[in-house]
Amino acid sequence: MVIRARPITEALFAPYGSLIAMGAGEARSINEGMCTRWHDRCRPDVDGTVSISIFDAQPRALPYKFDLIERHPKGSQAFLPMTPHPFLVIVSDGPGATPQAFVTEPYQGVQFARGVWHGVCTPLHAPGLFAVVDRAETADNLEEHRSDTPWTVEA
């Protein structure tokens, strides 16, 4: 079972959440013209307290095999890379559905909407550092599904 990773766009990713990137949406000059702010790129949607964590994930390479997808029914989850490297984003309409795979551009992040099935944090280069914005309380906010047959993502 093979899927091809394609470049991520706001339109392609919209059914699963928000693309967090410069150059789209409202931009305004702040700090006496020394900074541009791309405003309101995502809105955390959680039951409870919003938290910012740091993930240090091991990089993977394409082709990449996976059998695990997960979702968070009590909140959205945003991944903001802390390096200029692209990363792999896997989403699915649910267990049994054919997943989709995207590759981000440098400095793009994503926010998975509440309840969206997705792959794990998958950097393609070291270091795999991400700021992650999600629900602070983890109890009852993780559902996992393993496929009987692994999927392979190719470039």
N, C-alpha and C positions, 0 to 999 in steps of 0.2 A: 504494500500500500504506500504509494509515493505521492507526495504533493510538492509543488514548486513554490519556493519563496519568491515573492514579488515586492517591488518597492511599495512602501506604505504611503497612503494618501488619506486626507481627511474623509473623503467620500467613501473609500473602500472600508475604512475602519469605523465609520459612524455607527453601524449597527451594534458594535461591541463596546463603544466608549468614545473617548476624546483623544485626538492627537495633540500633543503639547509641543508647540514649536513657535519659533519666531517667524515673522513674515506673514502671518495669517491673523485675521481678526483685528480688533482695535489696537492701535499703537499710539502712544503719546510720549512726548518729550517731558522728562522730569529732571530734577536736580540741576536746575539752571542750564538745561540743554546738554548736560553731560551724560545722560542716560536715556535710553528708549525703553518704555515699559509696554509689553504686549499684554494687555489687560484681560483678566478673567478667562484664562485658557482652559481651566477645568474647575469643577466644583466638587469637592469631596462629598459623598452621599453615604453617611454611616449612621447606624444606630449606636449612640454612645459618643465616646471621646475620639477625636481625630488625633493621630499620632504620626510623627515623622521618624522613621528608622533608617539605618544605613545597612545595605546588603553588600556583601563582598562575595560574589558568585564566581565559580570556576568557569572559564571560557570553554565554549564548545566550538566545533568546526562543522561545516557542511561537507558532505551529507551528514545529517543529524538524525539519529533514531530516538523516538520517544514513544512511551505507552501511557503516560500519566497526564491527565488534565485535571484541573481543579476549579472551584468557584467559591465565592464568598457571599453568602446570602444576606449578610447583615451590613455590607458596605462595599463601596467602590475601592479600587486599589490603583494608585498611580506609581509608575516607575520613571524616575528622572535620572538619566545617566550623569555621572560625575566626571566623565571623560568624553572626548570627542568621538568615540568609537560607535559604529552602528551596532544594534543588537537584533536578535531574532524575536519576533512576536508571533505566538501561535494562539489562535482563537477557534472556537467551535460553537455550533448551535446546540451542542449537547452530546452526551455519550451516544455512539452509534452514527453520528453525523460525520461527514468528511470535514476535517479541520482545514483551516486556511492558515497560511504562513506569510508573514511580511518581514521585510528588513527595513529598519529605520535609517534615516539619514543621520549624520553626526549632529549631536545635541538635541535630537528629537526625543521626547518622552511620550508615554501613553498612559491613559487612565482607563482601566477596565471598569465598565459600568457594574453596578451591584448585580450579582448573580450570573455574570457572564462566565462561561467555561473558557479557560485559557491554559496555556502551557506555563511551565515554571520560568523563572528569571533566567534568560539564556543569552549572556554576552557572547560575542564572537571574537573578542580580543581581551587580553589582560591589560590592566586590572578590570574586573567586572564590578565596579563600584556604582551603586545606585542609592539615591535618596528615595525612600518609599513612603508614600502618604496613604494611610489606611486606618482602619478601626483599631484602637489601642487594645481593646479586649479581644482576645483570640478565641475564647471558648465559644463553641457552637457557630463559628464563622468560617469553617473550612469543610468542604465536601470534595472528596477525591474520587476519580474513576480511572481504572487501568483497563486498557484495551487488551483483548486476548492476543491480538497480532499488533506488533509495533508499527508505527508510521515512520516513514523516512522523508525528511525534508531535504530537497536538493536546491542548488542555486539556480 
